[in-house]
């Protein structure tokens, strides 16, 4: 049998109700005892005061000394009893004989209770005893003659039933207040439980613990460094990958609770907290380690409650990008060549069926020579293998699109001193060529030309892409490199923006020359250091 599990809301209600109930029970007990003591003490003091007042009355003193008739004692005592609202006022002589009593038949008889002896010895006190009227609280005070001689005593009594009734009435009020307090406590507990449940998005503690474990596992499994800060810029979360990357930059220790500005030099997370704007795809130098980072604010209910930064080592990103570029170029080249060779196979099949074997041999030799010449030229002029493979794929793509693509005879690209530059060059060149292909798609003459000119003295590389499209309208020249801008269909306008971003990273620039109806020329100029030992032999080639 499965043991029922109490929900968080039920636990909170039970806990709060128990605390309130125990507190009210203890309070009720203390208040009840205090009320009982206060009422009994108050009634006793009231009875003593009445007894003193009666004992000082000249009528009472005179009646006990014989100067006034004793019958006056009963009359005065009864009048004062009714006025004071007590059960009895009894006047005693020195022998304990009653001189007054609510029941006249008891006058002349000895007082009952056995607690009067101290009063007859001149003491004043309060006692509880059983009298003729019942169990009562009795206040005794002596009566003295003018000459100081004790002539009797006065007893003022209040039945305990009356005392207990007064105490019970006060207790009832306390009980009502206790019950009301319990009810308010239950309602408050329910409201508190619902508020906590809402704050926790309705999750139980076990579910929250599971989510925290899953979040921790997820954060530690990703290959990006993650750092989170609160509104004060103090680090609240960091994963193992972030610690690894920061350790490479010479930053060690537990960062939790530290100010992010003190822990990481040149951080911009505080800027994101102030602006509330995301900062994506930015480079950052941390003690010589270049990282690519994304910074985003954490917004809850319209309020910025913190910020998160994710980052990776730039060298690792470039390595993955080069691998991806190589695979993409390889796939594109295979696809284009498959399409191209399928057409050539159809030609070969036709010649075989026609029996034109001499022409077939010449055609095959021409294809083989052209393909080999193209590979040899690109390999000789473009010394980086990634860029060479990329351009071969673009030549195949041009033939597939019916575009005459020309690599100028003077083009030359030496191997770079920094392999990371090639990724940016592929982005720049590829997007400029694709833009040119789009420009000539509906042109009569579909010509695209590209040249690579390297100035070794100035260490400057110029990449020029020319097309015979319809050109660019003057009003668009200031907008074409903006992200999202395009004169074509929707979901375009990223290519030239990527060109500009890569140029910014390399410290380069791009110039545009255009004439409406006569095409456009894009000239990208990039600082470029070549690797040592490069052969500057150049040969000419024209491909189409």
C-alpha positions in Angstrom: 0.0 0.0 0.0 1.4 3.4 -1.0 1.7 5.8 1.8 -0.1 9.0 1.0 2.2 12.0 0.5 1.1 15.4 1.8 1.4 18.3 -0.6 3.4 21.4 0.2 0.2 23.4 0.6 -1.2 20.9 3.1 2.1 20.8 5.1 2.1 24.6 5.3 -1.5 24.8 6.5 -0.9 22.1 9.1 2.3 23.7 10.3 0.9 27.2 10.6 -2.3 25.9 12.2 -0.3 23.9 14.7 1.9 26.8 15.6 -1.1 29.1 16.0 -3.1 26.5 18.0 -0.2 25.8 20.4 0.5 29.6 20.9 -3.2 30.3 21.5 -3.5 27.4 23.9 -0.6 28.6 26.0 -1.8 32.1 25.8 -5.3 31.0 26.8 -4.0 29.1 29.8 -2.0 32.0 31.0 -4.7 34.5 30.5 -7.3 32.3 32.2 -5.1 31.9 35.3 -4.4 35.6 35.3 -8.1 36.4 35.0 -9.0 34.0 37.8 -6.4 35.5 40.1 -7.4 39.1 39.2 -11.1 38.5 39.7 -10.7 36.7 43.0 -8.2 39.3 44.2 -10.4 42.2 43.1 -13.5 40.8 44.8 -11.5 40.1 47.9 -10.2 43.6 48.1 -13.7 45.0 47.4 -15.0 42.9 50.2 -12.3 44.1 52.6 -13.1 47.7 51.7 -16.8 47.2 52.4 -15.9 45.5 55.7 -13.7 48.5 56.7 -16.5 50.9 55.8 -19.0 49.0 57.9 -16.5 48.6 60.8 -16.0 52.4 61.0 -19.7 53.2 61.0 -20.8 54.9 64.3 -24.0 52.9 64.2 -22.1 49.6 64.2 -19.6 50.8 66.9 -22.4 52.2 69.0 -24.5 49.1 68.7 -21.6 46.9 69.8 -20.7 49.2 72.7 -24.3 49.5 73.9 -24.6 53.2 73.3 -27.1 52.5 70.5 -29.8 49.8 70.2 -28.5 46.6 68.6 -31.4 46.5 66.2 -29.8 49.4 64.3 -26.9 47.2 63.4 -29.1 44.8 61.3 -30.8 47.7 59.5 -27.6 49.4 58.5 -25.8 46.1 57.6 -28.7 45.0 55.3 -28.9 48.5 53.7 -25.1 48.4 53.0 -25.3 44.8 51.8 -27.8 45.6 49.1 -26.0 48.8 48.1 -22.7 46.9 47.8 -24.3 43.9 46.0 -22.6 41.3 48.2 -24.2 38.1 49.6 -23.9 38.9 53.3 -22.6 41.4 55.8 -22.4 39.9 59.3 -21.4 41.9 62.4 -20.0 39.9 65.3 -19.4 40.7 69.0 -16.3 39.6 70.8 -17.9 36.2 71.5 -18.6 35.5 67.8 -22.3 36.0 68.2 -24.0 37.4 65.0 -25.6 40.9 65.4 -26.7 41.0 61.8 -27.4 38.5 59.1 -29.4 38.4 55.7 -31.5 35.7 57.5 -32.8 37.4 60.7 -33.3 34.0 62.3 -29.5 33.6 62.4 -29.0 36.7 64.5 -27.9 35.9 68.1 -26.3 32.6 67.0 -22.6 31.8 66.8 -21.0 32.4 63.5 -20.4 29.3 61.3 -17.1 28.5 59.4 -14.5 28.5 62.1 -12.4 31.2 60.5 -13.4 34.1 62.7 -10.9 33.7 65.6 -8.1 35.8 64.0 -10.6 38.7 63.4 -11.6 38.6 67.1 -7.9 39.0 67.9 -7.7 42.2 65.8 -6.5 40.8 62.5 -7.8 41.7 59.0 -7.8 39.0 56.3 -9.6 37.1 53.6 -10.6 33.4 53.8 -12.7 30.9 52.1 -15.1 28.8 54.3 -18.5 27.1 54.3 -21.2 29.2 56.0 -24.9 29.0 56.4 -25.4 30.5 52.9 -22.8 28.2 51.2 -19.2 28.2 50.2 -18.0 31.8 50.2 -15.1 34.2 50.0 -15.1 36.1 53.4 -13.4 39.3 54.3 -12.8 39.9 58.0 -12.0 43.2 59.7 -12.0 44.1 63.5 -14.3 46.8 65.0 -12.7 49.2 67.5 -14.4 51.6 70.0 -13.3 55.2 70.1 -11.0 54.3 73.0 -9.2 51.8 70.9 -10.8 48.8 72.5 -11.9 46.0 70.1 -15.6 45.5 70.4 -16.3 43.0 67.6 -15.7 42.2 63.9 -17.3 42.6 60.5 -17.6 39.8 57.9 -18.4 40.6 54.3 -19.0 37.5 52.1 -19.3 36.8 48.4 -20.5 33.3 47.5 -17.9 31.4 45.4 -20.6 30.6 42.9 -20.7 34.3 42.1 -16.9 34.4 41.8 -16.8 31.4 39.6 -19.5 32.8 37.4 -17.6 36.0 36.9 -14.4 34.1 36.1 -16.3 31.8 33.7 -17.8 34.8 31.8 -14.2 36.2 31.3 -13.0 32.7 30.3 -15.8 32.5 27.7 -14.6 35.7 26.1 -11.0 34.3 26.0 -12.4 31.0 24.4 -14.2 33.0 21.8 -11.1 35.0 21.0 -9.1 31.8 20.8 -11.5 30.2 18.4 -11.5 33.3 16.3 -7.7 33.3 16.4 -7.6 29.7 15.2 -10.0 30.5 12.4 -7.9 33.5 11.3 -4.8 31.3 11.6 -6.3 28.7 9.3 -7.4 31.3 6.7 -3.9 32.9 6.9 -2.2 29.5 6.5 -4.3 28.8 3.4 -3.5 32.2 1.9 0.2 31.8 2.7 0.3 28.3 1.2 -1.4 29.4 -2.0 1.0 32.4 -2.3 4.0 30.1 -1.8 2.6 27.6 -4.3 2.1 30.4 -6.8 5.6 31.7 -6.3 6.9 28.1 -6.9 4.8 27.8 -10.1 2.7 25.1 -8.5 5.6 22.8 -8.1 6.1 20.4 -5.1 9.5 20.4 -3.3 10.4 17.0 -4.9 9.7 18.4 -8.4 11.8 21.5 -7.6 14.6 19.3 -6.4 14.4 17.3 -9.6 14.4 20.4 -11.7 17.5 21.7 -9.9 19.3 18.4 -10.5 18.3 18.4 -14.2 19.4 22.1 -14.5 22.7 21.4 -12.9 23.3 18.3 -15.1 22.3 20.4 -18.2 24.6 23.3 -17.3 27.6 21.0 -16.7 27.0 19.0 -19.9 27.0 21.9 -22.4 30.2 22.9 -24.2 29.7 26.6 -23.6 30.8 28.5 -20.5 27.8 30.0 -18.6 27.9 32.7 -16.0 24.8 34.3 -14.4 24.7 37.5 -12.2 22.0 39.1 -10.1 20.8 42.7 -10.3 23.9 43.9 -8.3 26.3 42.2 -10.7 27.2 39.5 -8.3 27.9 36.0 -9.7 25.1 33.5 -8.8 25.9 30.7 -11.2 28.9 29.3 -13.1 29.4 25.9 -14.9 32.5 23.8 -15.2 33.2 24.8 -18.8 33.2 28.5 -17.7 35.7 27.7 -15.0 37.9 25.7 -17.4 38.0 28.6 -19.9 38.6 31.2 -17.2 41.4 29.0 -15.8 43.1 29.1 -19.2 43.0 32.9 -18.9 44.6 32.7 -15.5 41.4 33.3 -13.5 41.0 30.9 -10.6 39.0 30.5 -7.4 35.3 30.2 -6.6 33.5 33.1 -8.2 30.1 32.6 -6.5 29.1 35.8 -4.7 31.9 37.8 -6.2 31.3 40.9 -8.3 31.6 40.0 -11.9 33.6 43.2 -12.7 36.2 42.2 -10.1 36.4 38.5 -11.2 36.4 39.0 -15.0 38.3 41.9 -16.5 36.6 44.0 -19.2 33.2 42.3 -18.7 30.1 44.0 -20.1 27.5 42.2 -18.2 26.9 45.3 -16.1 26.1 47.2 -19.3 23.5 44.6 -20.2 22.0 45.0 -16.7 21.7 48.7 -17.2 20.5 48.8 -20.8 18.3 45.6 -20.8 19.5 44.9 -24.3 21.1 41.7 -25.5 24.7 41.8 -26.8 25.3 38.8 -29.1 28.2 37.4 -31.0 30.9 39.7 -29.5 34.6 39.0 -29.1 36.2 39.5 -25.7 39.9 39.3 -24.7 40.4 37.9 -21.3 44.1 38.0 -20.4 45.0 36.9 -24.0 42.3 34.3 -24.4 39.8 35.4 -27.1 36.2 34.2 -26.5 33.0 34.7 -28.4 30.2 35.6 -26.0 26.5 36.3 -25.9 25.1 38.4 -23.1 21.4 38.6 -22.5 19.3 40.2 -19.6 17.0 38.0 -17.5 13.6 39.7 -17.4 10.7 38.5 -15.1 7.4 40.3 -15.1 8.9 43.2 -17.0 11.7 43.7 -14.5 15.4 43.0 -15.1 16.4 40.4 -12.4 19.9 39.5 -13.7 21.9 38.7 -16.8 23.5 35.6 -18.3 26.6 35.3 -20.5 27.5 32.3 -22.6 30.9 32.0 -24.2 33.3 29.7 -26.1 36.9 29.8 -27.0 37.2 31.5 -30.4 39.8 29.1 -31.6 37.4 26.2 -31.0 34.6 28.0 -32.8 36.9 28.7 -35.7 38.0 25.1 -35.8 34.4 23.9 -35.9 33.5 26.5 -38.5 36.4 25.4 -40.8 35.3 21.8 -40.4 31.7 22.8 -41.3 32.8 25.0 -44.2 34.9 22.1 -45.6 32.0 19.7 -45.4 29.6 22.2 -46.8 32.0 23.0 -49.7 32.6 19.3 -50.3 28.8 18.6 -50.4 28.1 21.6 -52.7 31.0 20.6 -55.0 29.7 17.0 -55.2 26.2 18.1 -55.9 27.2 20.6 -58.6 29.7 18.1 -60.2 27.1 15.3 -60.1 24.7 17.6 -62.0 27.4 18.6 -64.4 28.7 15.1 -65.0 25.2 13.8 -65.5 24.8 16.2 -68.4 28.1 15.1 -69.8 27.2 11.4 -69.4 24.1 12.1 -71.5 26.4 13.5 -74.2 28.7 10.5 -74.0 25.7 8.1 -74.1 24.4 9.9 -77.3 27.8 9.6 -79.0 28.1 5.9 -78.1 24.7 5.2 -79.6 25.6 7.2 -82.8 28.9 5.4 -83.0 31.0 8.6 -83.0 33.9 7.1 -81.2 36.6 9.5 -82.4 34.6 12.5 -81.4 33.8 10.7 -78.1 37.5 10.3 -77.3 38.2 13.9 -78.1 35.3 15.0 -75.9 36.4 12.9 -72.9 40.0 14.3 -73.3 38.6 17.8 -73.4 36.6 17.3 -70.2 39.5 15.7 -68.4 41.9 18.5 -69.4 39.5 21.2 -68.5 38.7 19.8 -65.1 42.4 19.1 -64.3 43.4 22.6 -65.6 40.8 24.2 -63.3 42.0 22.3 -60.3 45.6 23.0 -61.1 45.0 26.7 -61.5 43.0 27.1 -58.4 45.4 25.0 -56.4 48.4 27.1 -57.7 46.8 30.5 -57.3 44.8 29.9 -54.1 47.3 28.4 -51.6 44.9 27.8 -48.8 43.2 24.4 -49.2 39.9 25.5 -47.6 39.6 28.5 -49.8 40.7 26.5 -52.9 38.1 23.9 -52.3 35.5 26.6 -51.7 36.2 28.3 -55.0 36.1 25.0 -56.9 32.6 24.4 -55.5 31.6 27.9 -56.6 32.9 27.3 -60.1 30.8 24.2 -60.3 27.8 26.0 -58.9 28.3 28.8 -61.6 28.2 26.2 -64.4 25.1 24.7 -62.9 23.4 28.1 -62.8 24.5 29.0 -66.3 26.8 31.8 -65.0 30.2 32.4 -66.6 32.4 32.8 -63.5 36.0 34.0 -64.0 38.9 34.0 -61.7 41.2 36.7 -63.0 44.6 35.6 -64.3 46.5 37.7 -61.8 44.7 36.4 -58.8 46.8 35.2 -55.9 46.1 34.3 -52.3 49.0 33.1 -50.2 48.7 30.9 -47.2 47.7 33.0 -44.1 49.9 33.4 -41.1 46.8 32.9 -38.9 44.5 30.1 -40.0 41.6 31.8 -38.2 41.4 34.4 -40.9 40.3 31.9 -43.6 36.9 31.4 -41.9 36.2 35.1 -42.2 37.5 35.2 -45.9 35.2 32.3 -46.8 32.3 34.3 -45.3 33.3 37.4 -47.2 34.0 35.8 -50.5 31.1 33.3 -50.4 28.5 36.0 -49.7 29.9 38.4 -52.3 29.8 35.6 -54.9 26.3 34.5 -54.0 25.2 38.1 -54.1 26.7 38.3 -57.6 24.9 35.1 -58.7 21.6 36.6 -57.5 22.3 39.9 -59.4 22.9 38.1 -62.8 20.1 35.6 -62.4 17.8 37.5 -64.8 20.5 39.3 -66.8 21.2 38.8 -70.5 24.9 38.4 -69.8 25.5 36.3 -66.8 29.1 37.1 -66.0 30.8 37.1 -62.6 34.4 37.9 -62.1 36.5 37.5 -58.9 40.1 38.5 -58.2 42.5 38.2 -55.3 45.2 40.8 -55.2 47.8 40.6 -52.5 50.2 43.5 -51.7 53.0 41.8 -49.8 54.6 45.2 -48.9 51.5 46.7 -47.4 50.3 43.2 -46.2 46.9 44.0 -47.8 44.5 41.6 -49.6 41.9 43.0 -52.0 39.0 40.8 -53.0 37.1 42.1 -56.0 33.8 40.6 -57.2 32.2 42.1 -60.3 28.9 41.2 -61.9 26.9 42.2 -65.0 23.6 42.5 -63.2 21.3 45.5 -63.1 23.4 47.4 -60.6 22.4 49.0 -57.3 20.2 52.1 -57.0 22.0 55.0 -55.3 19.4 55.3 -52.6 20.3 51.7 -51.5 24.0 52.1 -51.2 23.9 53.1 -47.6 21.5 50.3 -46.6 22.8 47.2 -48.4 25.1 46.1 -45.5 22.4 46.5 -42.9 21.1 43.3 -41.4 17.7 42.3 -42.9 17.8 44.8 -45.8 17.1 43.2 -49.2 15.7 44.3 -52.5 14.6 40.7 -53.1 12.1 38.5 -51.3 11.5 38.2 -47.6 13.9 36.2 -45.3 16.9 37.6 -47.1 19.3 40.5 -46.4 21.8 38.5 -44.2 24.7 37.9 -46.7 26.1 41.4 -47.0 25.5 42.0 -43.3 27.7 39.0 -42.6 30.3 40.4 -45.0 30.4 43.6 -43.0 30.6 41.8 -39.7 33.6 39.7 -40.9 35.3 42.8 -42.3 34.9 44.6 -38.9 36.5 41.7 -37.1 39.5 41.7 -39.5 39.8 45.5 -39.5 38.9 45.7 -43.2 36.5 47.7 -45.3 34.5 47.3 -48.5 33.8 49.8 -51.4 31.0 49.5 -53.9 31.2 50.8 -57.5 27.9 50.5 -59.4 26.1 52.0 -62.4 22.4 51.2 -62.8 22.0 48.8 -65.7 25.7 48.0 -66.0 26.4 45.8 -62.9 28.3 46.3 -59.7 31.8 45.8 -58.2 32.5 45.0 -54.6 36.1 45.6 -53.4 36.9 44.2 -50.0 40.3 45.3 -48.6 41.6 43.3 -45.6 44.9 43.4 -43.6 46.5 40.0 -44.4 49.8 38.5 -43.2 51.0 35.6 -45.3 52.9 32.6 -44.0 56.6 32.5 -44.5 58.2 30.7 -47.4 55.4 31.4 -49.9 56.1 31.0 -53.6 54.9 34.0 -55.6 54.8 32.3 -59.0 51.6 33.4 -60.8 50.1 31.9 -63.8 47.0 32.8 -65.8 43.7 31.0 -66.1 40.2 31.8 -67.4 37.4 29.5 -66.5 33.9 29.5 -67.5 
